[in-house]
Amino acid sequence: MTAVMTESAQSSPQSPRRSTRRLPLALRVLRSPRLARVLFLPAVLIFWLISNKLIADSWGFDSSVLATPIEVWDFMYAEVTGDTVAPANLYQTFGISLRRLGLGFVISMTVGTTLGIGMGLSKAVNAFFHDWVMALLAMPALAWALFLSLILGFGDKGPVWAVVLAGIPFVIVNVREGVRSTPRDLFDMSTAFGVSPLKRIRHVLLPSLFPFLFAAARYALSIGWKGLVIIELFGGQDGAGWTFKFWYDAHRLHGVIGYSMFFVIFALVLENVVLEPISRRVFKWRPSLNQPDIVEEDMDVVKYPALADESLSDRDTIIQEKN
Amino acid sequence: MRVTEEELVKAARRKDLTVRWVSRILGYIVVLGTWEWASGRVLEENLLPGPTRVVQTAIELFNKGKIFSAFEATLTRIVLGVAVAFLVGAALGILTQNRWFAGFFKDAITIGLTSPGLIWVLITALVFGNRWYGPLSAIVLTTFALVTVNVAEGIGTLPKDTIDMAKAFKVGVVRRNRHIVIPHLAPFLFTGFRFSFSIGWKVTVLTEIFTASSGIGFEMRIAQILFRQDEVLTWILLFFVFALFFEKVVLQAIENRFFRWRKEIAST
């Protein structure tokens, strides 16, 4: 403390930044943004407890209807250790949902890539599908949930279809963009040398398409997951979305909040532990393409100044993650 | 007869345009045709009503006066929700000018950006029940961060020179904000608004499914429970078309008009 004081006393107070150094340590710590960030969590907990009390008092019902942070923590701990009142424990429900997500993901990638390549290569094919793909892109997951649950009933088919329908427009649009950004020269040259169309697709198109395919996979997974949860909620008999609704129907707020946290944690893990390292590994050989510049005339994305320097993928994800 | 290069280019372009329009119209015919054909053949008509049936149902609902009242209820909720979200989000964005508050709210904004609306819808439904501020808070919690991010971004690019000059000339805080900060932020505010609307309408419909006795979401849910697929489809499509129209045509037009004086923004 004294060392800091003498040091700052010796230094000439020319820049405004230096002058703050003269503040006593306690005050400096109090003012630091890092402390503020740490303080956020206790502030939320206190706010939570106070508003619990206020709500219970003002409406005059038993406050046990509301959940306390400790209850939520206990619930999450019990779920993680596999101890649950619900028909299936956390791992089983997420397992069921992940299987559906995987199946839907594979279908949407295969069909979407085929359609996307077609749309990128031929203007006629593009014009044929364009408006419908754009409409699909803006369709809320809720619409599919209600529609498909009536047609397909409770089972695996509805959720898988929902994943496909939610993810496929993003795959198509990205792949199409990838095809359009393939180096024209290489294509022309291979045509001039009489390379067969199949070989051309394999050796010219696919390598340059790869970053776009990866971005498409990312979308298909994260948006498909959101669609999956919603359809399981309305037309399912098991899976993560259904279990979420199970706690809602049982009117157990701690269960609903706990499951919400699992969803958020799952999304974070999927993004940071699974997708991010894979993308870093896969694109190590071409660092400039680590973040492909995906441009799309997306009906659902508003062009807006903020985040303009970030890749468009973040924007879409933000928009789409909400429904 | 000699053909100039210009004519060749023109002819090629014309051909290109016809190909594009023909395939586009063909696309509509094939998709709508398949849909109409599949209804009653591939799936029962009750499960997959065709486009003509949907149009009929829409007219029926309109004659019953249901459409107007449902739209009214939903739109009121959207306007209220987005307005509050906008105020909260903008206030937070202004607060984060301060480094301390920026640190404090950092995680709140990250959570607000990443958590899906469904979570908030169910939590607020349990806490607030059918009270009107339940859905409202769900909409606010889902969309406020988008406004905050935009406002904060706008603040990050504030013209520092002008502000420094204002400070040097001892212009008051209120006037400084009124004449420098707000005009600079206007485009960011506007896009923040559009952005929160595009998410807001989806969340609103979702809240209505759980905690409302009026509105489009409520009608959709009732139709689903009663197994009226044609009504489900009609509500979905009506609102989908409306929201897209509002977002892409109305808001875009307003924005273009509003920022005509700043060409670099109006052009986007």
Boltz contact constraints between the chains, C-beta under 6 A:
constraints:
  - contact:
      token1: [A, 33]
      token2: [B, 99]
      max_distance: 6.0
  - contact:
      token1: [A, 33]
      token2: [B, 100]
      max_distance: 6.0
  - contact:
      token1: [A, 33]
      token2: [B, 102]
      max_distance: 6.0
  - contact:
      token1: [A, 33]
      token2: [B, 103]
      max_distance: 6.0
  - contact:
      token1: [A, 36]
      token2: [B, 100]
      max_distance: 6.0
  - contact:
      token1: [A, 36]
      token2: [B, 103]
      max_distance: 6.0
  - contact:
      token1: [A, 36]
      token2: [B, 104]
      max_distance: 6.0
  - contact:
      token1: [A, 37]
      token2: [B, 103]
      max_distance: 6.0
  - contact:
      token1: [A, 37]
      token2: [B, 106]
      max_distance: 6.0
  - contact:
      token1: [A, 40]
      token2: [B, 104]
      max_distance: 6.0
  - contact:
      token1: [A, 40]
      token2: [B, 107]
      max_distance: 6.0
  - contact:
      token1: [A, 123]
      token2: [B, 20]
      max_distance: 6.0
  - contact:
      token1: [A, 124]
      token2: [B, 19]
      max_distance: 6.0
  - contact:
      token1: [A, 124]
      token2: [B, 23]
      max_distance: 6.0
  - contact:
      token1: [A, 127]
      token2: [B, 20]
      max_distance: 6.0
  - contact:
      token1: [A, 127]
      token2: [B, 23]
      max_distance: 6.0
  - contact:
      token1: [A, 127]
      token2: [B, 24]
      max_distance: 6.0
  - contact:
      token1: [A, 128]
      token2: [B, 23]
      max_distance: 6.0
  - contact:
      token1: [A, 128]
      token2: [B, 27]
      max_distance: 6.0
  - contact:
      token1: [A, 132]
      token2: [B, 31]
      max_distance: 6.0
  - contact:
      token1: [A, 140]
      token2: [B, 202]
      max_distance: 6.0
  - contact:
      token1: [A, 142]
      token2: [B, 206]
      max_distance: 6.0
  - contact:
      token1: [A, 143]
      token2: [B, 236]
      max_distance: 6.0
  - contact:
      token1: [A, 146]
      token2: [B, 220]
      max_distance: 6.0
  - contact:
      token1: [A, 146]
      token2: [B, 224]
      max_distance: 6.0
  - contact:
      token1: [A, 146]
      token2: [B, 232]
      max_distance: 6.0
  - contact:
      token1: [A, 150]
      token2: [B, 229]
      max_distance: 6.0
  - contact:
      token1: [A, 151]
      token2: [B, 47]
      max_distance: 6.0
  - contact:
      token1: [A, 226]
      token2: [B, 116]
      max_distance: 6.0
  - contact:
      token1: [A, 248]
      token2: [B, 122]
      max_distance: 6.0
  - contact:
      token1: [A, 253]
      token2: [B, 126]
      max_distance: 6.0
  - contact:
      token1: [A, 256]
      token2: [B, 122]
      max_distance: 6.0
  - contact:
      token1: [A, 256]
      token2: [B, 123]
      max_distance: 6.0
  - contact:
      token1: [A, 256]
      token2: [B, 126]
      max_distance: 6.0
  - contact:
      token1: [A, 260]
      token2: [B, 119]
      max_distance: 6.0
  - contact:
      token1: [A, 264]
      token2: [B, 115]
      max_distance: 6.0
  - contact:
      token1: [A, 302]
      token2: [B, 194]
      max_distance: 6.0
  - contact:
      token1: [A, 302]
      token2: [B, 195]
      max_distance: 6.0
  - contact:
      token1: [A, 303]
      token2: [B, 268]
      max_distance: 6.0
  - contact:
      token1: [A, 304]
      token2: [B, 191]
      max_distance: 6.0
  - contact:
      token1: [A, 304]
      token2: [B, 195]
      max_distance: 6.0
  - contact:
      token1: [A, 305]
      token2: [B, 187]
      max_distance: 6.0
  - contact:
      token1: [A, 305]
      token2: [B, 188]
      max_distance: 6.0
  - contact:
      token1: [A, 305]
      token2: [B, 191]
      max_distance: 6.0
  - contact:
      token1: [A, 306]
      token2: [B, 149]
      max_distance: 6.0
  - contact:
      token1: [A, 306]
      token2: [B, 150]
      max_distance: 6.0
  - contact:
      token1: [A, 306]
      token2: [B, 153]
      max_distance: 6.0
  - contact:
      token1: [A, 318]
      token2: [B, 113]
      max_distance: 6.0
  - contact:
      token1: [A, 321]
      token2: [B, 116]
      max_distance: 6.0
  - contact:
      token1: [A, 322]
      token2: [B, 117]
      max_distance: 6.0
  - contact:
      token1: [A, 322]
      token2: [B, 142]
      max_distance: 6.0
  - contact:
      token1: [A, 322]
      token2: [B, 199]
      max_distance: 6.0
  - contact:
      token1: [A, 323]
      token2: [B, 202]
      max_distance: 6.0
